[in-house]
Amino acid sequence: MIEFELKARVDTLSPIRDALVARQARLDGSRREHDRYYNHPCRDFGVTDEALRVRRAGTETVITYKGAKMTGTRLKAREELNLVIEDGTTFEEILQRLGFRLTAEVIKHRELWSLGEASIALDEVEGLGTFAEVEMLGERDDTGTEDRIHALARSLGITGEPITTSYMELVMAQNRHAPF
């Protein structure tokens, strides 16, 4: 399955939250997520458009591999593999000993909502601002999923051009332009 995602910068989360409540969406939780991204020692994930993320949220640690973004879609779409692990600290030590390099960190406060087949995230990302994401799973050339995501986003008041770059890419771009 492919994860299709519409992400947009928003001025405030309150109207979207109100729309979710009005549509009887389910609040699945709220948490602080600390994401650490690693680069492979022998191939540059920036070139291959892949990502390896270690996400800590409370007591849970999830390792995520993200494949290259698919072309020919109006949204960000890519393969994503997740694995919950028991000891994130030891895993990160193993990565470093194998030559993987920490390349970026993203810290955010996230509200997770469910509405039908969609997952909605309301994010406050440190140093970047406020965003809303609508995600659905679909098959590789499934334009129907894209259409449903766009329609749901509009109905929730999520407007603006979809952002197809990841939070990691946004943080790295911001850091390259930061004054020294």
C-alpha positions as CSV (number, residue, x, y, z in Angstrom):
1,M,0.0,0.0,0.0
2,I,1.0,3.6,-0.7
3,E,0.5,6.4,1.8
4,F,-1.0,9.5,0.1
5,E,-0.7,12.7,2.0
6,L,-1.9,16.3,1.7
7,K,0.0,18.6,4.0
8,A,-0.6,22.3,4.2
9,R,0.6,25.2,6.3
10,V,-2.3,26.7,8.2
11,D,-2.6,29.9,10.3
12,T,-4.4,28.2,13.2
13,L,-5.7,24.7,14.1
14,S,-8.9,25.7,15.9
15,P,-11.2,26.0,12.8
16,I,-10.0,22.6,11.5
17,R,-10.4,21.0,14.9
18,D,-13.9,22.4,15.1
19,A,-14.7,21.0,11.7
20,L,-13.4,17.6,12.8
21,V,-15.6,17.7,15.9
22,A,-18.6,18.8,13.8
23,R,-18.0,15.8,11.4
24,Q,-17.8,13.5,14.4
25,A,-14.2,12.6,13.8
26,R,-12.5,10.5,16.5
27,L,-9.6,12.1,18.4
28,D,-7.1,9.3,18.7
29,G,-4.7,11.2,20.9
30,S,-2.3,14.1,21.3
31,R,1.5,13.7,21.8
32,R,4.9,15.1,21.4
33,E,6.9,13.5,18.7
34,H,10.7,13.6,18.4
35,D,11.9,12.5,15.0
36,R,15.6,11.8,14.2
37,Y,16.6,11.2,10.6
38,Y,19.6,9.2,9.6
39,N,21.6,9.0,6.3
40,H,23.1,5.8,5.0
41,P,26.9,5.6,5.1
42,C,27.2,4.4,1.4
43,R,24.3,6.1,-0.4
44,D,22.9,9.6,0.1
45,F,19.2,9.5,1.0
46,G,19.0,13.1,-0.1
47,V,19.9,11.9,-3.6
48,T,17.8,8.7,-3.6
49,D,14.8,10.5,-1.9
50,E,14.6,7.9,0.8
51,A,14.4,8.5,4.6
52,L,15.2,6.5,7.7
53,R,13.4,7.9,10.8
54,V,13.5,7.1,14.5
55,R,10.4,8.5,16.1
56,R,9.9,8.7,19.9
57,A,6.5,9.5,21.2
58,G,6.1,8.9,24.9
59,T,7.4,5.4,25.6
60,E,7.0,4.2,22.0
61,T,9.8,4.1,19.5
62,V,9.0,3.5,15.8
63,I,11.5,3.0,13.1
64,T,10.3,4.1,9.6
65,Y,11.7,3.6,6.2
66,K,10.3,5.9,3.5
67,G,10.8,5.1,-0.1
68,A,11.3,7.7,-2.8
69,K,8.3,9.9,-3.5
70,M,6.2,8.8,-6.4
71,T,6.0,11.0,-9.5
72,G,2.8,11.7,-11.4
73,T,0.7,12.4,-8.3
74,R,-0.7,15.7,-7.0
75,L,0.1,14.8,-3.4
76,K,3.1,13.3,-1.6
77,A,2.9,9.6,-2.1
78,R,5.5,7.0,-1.1
79,E,6.0,3.6,0.3
80,E,6.3,3.6,4.1
81,L,7.4,0.7,6.3
82,N,7.1,1.0,10.1
83,L,8.5,-1.2,13.0
84,V,7.8,-0.6,16.7
85,I,11.0,-1.4,18.7
86,E,11.6,-1.7,22.4
87,D,14.8,0.2,22.8
88,G,15.3,3.2,20.6
89,T,18.5,4.3,22.4
90,T,20.3,1.0,21.6
91,F,18.9,1.0,18.0
92,E,20.4,4.5,17.4
93,E,23.7,3.4,18.9
94,I,23.7,0.5,16.4
95,L,23.0,2.9,13.5
96,Q,25.8,5.1,14.5
97,R,28.3,2.2,14.9
98,L,27.3,1.0,11.4
99,G,28.2,4.5,10.0
100,F,24.7,6.0,9.7
101,R,24.8,9.8,10.3
102,L,22.2,11.9,12.1
103,T,21.1,14.5,9.6
104,A,18.1,16.2,11.1
105,E,15.7,16.4,14.0
106,V,12.0,17.4,14.0
107,I,10.1,18.0,17.1
108,K,6.3,18.5,17.0
109,H,3.2,18.5,19.0
110,R,0.6,16.4,17.1
111,E,-3.1,15.7,17.5
112,L,-4.2,12.6,15.7
113,W,-7.7,12.3,14.4
114,S,-9.6,9.6,12.4
115,L,-12.5,10.2,10.0
116,G,-13.6,7.3,7.9
117,E,-10.6,6.0,5.9
118,A,-8.6,9.1,6.6
119,S,-6.0,10.0,9.3
120,I,-5.7,13.7,10.1
121,A,-2.8,15.2,11.9
122,L,-2.8,18.7,13.4
123,D,0.8,19.7,13.9
124,E,2.7,22.4,15.7
125,V,6.3,21.9,14.4
126,E,9.1,23.6,16.4
127,G,10.8,26.3,14.3
128,L,8.4,25.7,11.3
129,G,4.9,26.6,12.3
130,T,1.4,25.0,12.2
131,F,0.3,22.4,9.6
132,A,-2.5,20.1,8.9
133,E,-2.1,16.7,7.2
134,V,-4.7,14.4,5.6
135,E,-3.5,10.8,4.8
136,M,-5.1,7.8,3.2
137,L,-3.7,4.5,2.0
138,G,-4.3,3.5,-1.6
139,E,-2.8,1.6,-4.5
140,R,0.0,2.9,-6.6
141,D,-2.0,4.6,-9.5
142,D,-5.1,5.3,-7.5
143,T,-6.3,8.8,-8.4
144,G,-9.5,8.3,-6.5
145,T,-7.6,8.4,-3.2
146,E,-6.1,11.7,-4.2
147,D,-9.6,13.1,-5.1
148,R,-11.0,11.9,-1.7
149,I,-8.2,13.5,0.2
150,H,-8.6,16.9,-1.6
151,A,-12.4,16.8,-1.0
152,L,-12.0,16.0,2.7
153,A,-9.3,18.7,3.1
154,R,-11.5,21.3,1.5
155,S,-14.5,20.3,3.7
156,L,-12.3,20.7,6.8
157,G,-11.1,24.2,5.8
158,I,-7.5,23.0,4.9
159,T,-6.7,25.3,2.0
160,G,-3.5,26.4,0.2
161,E,-1.1,24.6,-2.0
162,P,-0.2,21.1,-0.8
163,I,3.4,20.9,0.5
164,T,5.1,17.8,-0.9
165,T,8.3,18.2,1.1
166,S,8.7,16.5,4.4
167,Y,9.2,18.2,7.7
168,M,12.8,17.0,7.7
169,E,13.3,18.7,4.3
170,L,11.7,21.9,5.5
171,V,13.9,21.9,8.7
172,M,17.1,21.2,6.7
173,A,16.2,24.0,4.2
174,Q,15.5,26.4,7.0
175,N,18.9,25.5,8.7
176,R,20.8,26.1,5.4
177,H,19.3,29.7,5.4
178,A,19.8,30.4,9.1
179,P,22.1,33.3,10.0
180,F,25.4,32.3,11.5
